[in-house]
Amino acid sequence: MKKIIALAEHRQGELRDITWEILSKGRQLAEGMMGAEIEVVLLGKGVKNLAEALKPKANRVLLIEDDRLEAFNSETYQKVLTQLITERKPFLTLVGHTAMGMDIAPALAVQLKMPLATDCIGVDVAGETFALTRQMYGGKVNAAVSFLKNGPYMMTLRTGAFPVVEKEPFPGEIVSIPSPLTDEGLVKRFLQYVEAAVGEVDITQADILVSVGRGIKEAENIPLVKELADMLGGALSCSRPVVDKKWLPKDRQVGTSGKTVKPKVYIAIGISGAFQHIAGMKGAGTVIAINKDPKAPIFGVASYGIVADLFKFVPVLKQKVKALKK
Amino acid sequence: MNIIVCIKRVPETADADVIIDKSGKDIEKSGLVFDLNEWDNYAIEEAILLKEKMGGTVTVISMGGEESNESLRKCLAMGADDAVRLTDPAFGGSDGFATAKVLAEAIRKIPYDLVFAGVQAEDDGFGQVGVALAEILGIPHVSLVNSLEVQDKKVKVHRELEGGLEEVVEIDLPALLTIQTGINQPRYVSIMGIRKVAKKEIKTFGVSDLNLKAEEVGLSGSHIQLEKIFLPPVGEGAQILEGKPEEIASKVFDILKDKGGLA
């Protein structure tokens, strides 16, 4: 019987959302493959409670516990997964396209000599293979992609691209598998987690967020939007390029690697809307986007769009707010 | 400390109007500005910072046609010592895996302690080549690195995780790191600086110079292929506010009052 194996992702005692997403998609693909099974593999230490939580979502939970698997480490994960996948021979291995998946999948696929498609946003069964959708050029175009070799295959799936569909729970079973790991020859060591520094402003608490992106061009232009945020009694936030360039501190960053925000109104100024950014602000009540590129992906998620040069429009908006607030 | 940095020349599309070309398999490149991939810009800067601190050499390597010399020269102007370009008609159509194989065979010819690659490229966005390359070379890797410190025969790095969290990982050298944007502030390269390295030799290697067969690279050595590209579906999309800037600003003010509780 054909099998799909999904790799569970957890951190600091909690399963991450991507796990439910790849399991939901994996189940749908299995159903499209004439009675294929879906199994989820869980590596960790003291994670029986997580295995129980996973049980209704797959035919089987494959649980491997070892002190060396307590925190994710691509080296120990790769050793365990290589052996497991070689033995169980899944037709498809699913991994999240996350910090964890990006660290393990490309190396694992090379070692297993498996074709890998990364960061997929669409996957359909196509006979004995799969039809894939990815993105290119920072999300400006989608690409239809196919495998050139026969399976078994591996894919990493983008966070948030596949909805979690509620279905009849599996009776499920947890299969404990002994860990093959020894201390011998290990060259990569997990030391610790470092939490984000707490900044002066908590952008997750603001009702109105004025957020600025690459379009602001220079550090000297930041006050233009900072003043607008102040006038509105809101907070100033930003997208990744602004933090990379050190124009604003990391605690102002909205997105996958920054903060997830849910303000009543989110004003995106000069932000094109990379998916990593959208993932952090899609919970906002109302989104107003100001961008000079009418094709910017941000307009796809905004409630209101203004196609304009921010340097021309923002000063007009500030004047208007000043006049009308009286 | 000898460091090899893998780089790629890519079109800048963040602010560009992207049009699909006649083949339906790529975007219209004419009129686009090309530059060093943003992640690679941070990777080369990090290598040069390390060289300045610890000595050694920085070799920059790229797979691509003659136009890639432009990006290689930019890296030389930033402070790299040597540049290598991997070029052969057989390399055409290479996916992430085939690209990693070509890079690996070239890197085996050069002594190194560290290999850097950008986390991903702005065009394909595979996020795959660096980590696959480490596996082919048989060396350990850490991806998404946003700070690093070399200590004797080890390197201690911070990896960027989700939600502002980082993890600290230590690995033995030699190793490969994929470098995340924001790790440093890449230096500015002047036109004068690029002119100074205009005559510097850029070595080239083709399939016959590397321990590879033509069928192992390019499309025949790849695992995936692109069928076609298309514009992403727009979904519902925003209601575009039209009118004079003053009128639009008034509408925005009304929305802020109505939805944002602006007093």
Interface residues (C-beta under 8 A of the other chain):
Chain A: R11 R16 A71 F72 N73 S74 E75 H97 T98 A99 M102 D103 A105 P106 A107 A109 V110 Q111 P115 L116 A117 T118 D119 L132 R134 Q135 M136 Y137 G138 G139 K140 V141 N142 A143 A144 V145 S146 F147 L148 K149 V187 K188 R189 F190 L191 Q192 Y193 V194 E195 A196 D207 I208 R214 G215 L232 G233 G234 R240 P241 V243 D244 K245 K246 K250 D251 Q253 T256 S257 G258 K259 T260 P263 K264 V265 S272 G285 T286 V287 I288 A289 D293 P294 K295 P297 F299 G300 V301 A302 S303 Y304 G305 I306 V307 A308 K312 F313 V316 L317 Q319 K320 V321 L324 K325
Chain B: P11 T13 A14 D15 D17 V18 I20 I27 G96 F97 A100 V119 E122 D123 D124 G125 F126 G127 Q128 V129 G130 V131 A132 A134 E135 I136 P140 H141 V142 S143 L144 K156 H158 R159 E160 L161 E162 G163 G164 L165 E166 E167 V168 V169 E170 I171 D172 A175 T181 G182 Q185 L219 S222 H223 I224 Q225 L226 E227 K228 I229 F230 L231 P232 V234 G235 G237 A238 Q239 I240 L241 P245 E246 I248 A249 S250 K251 V252 F253 I255 L256 K259 G260 G261 L262 A263
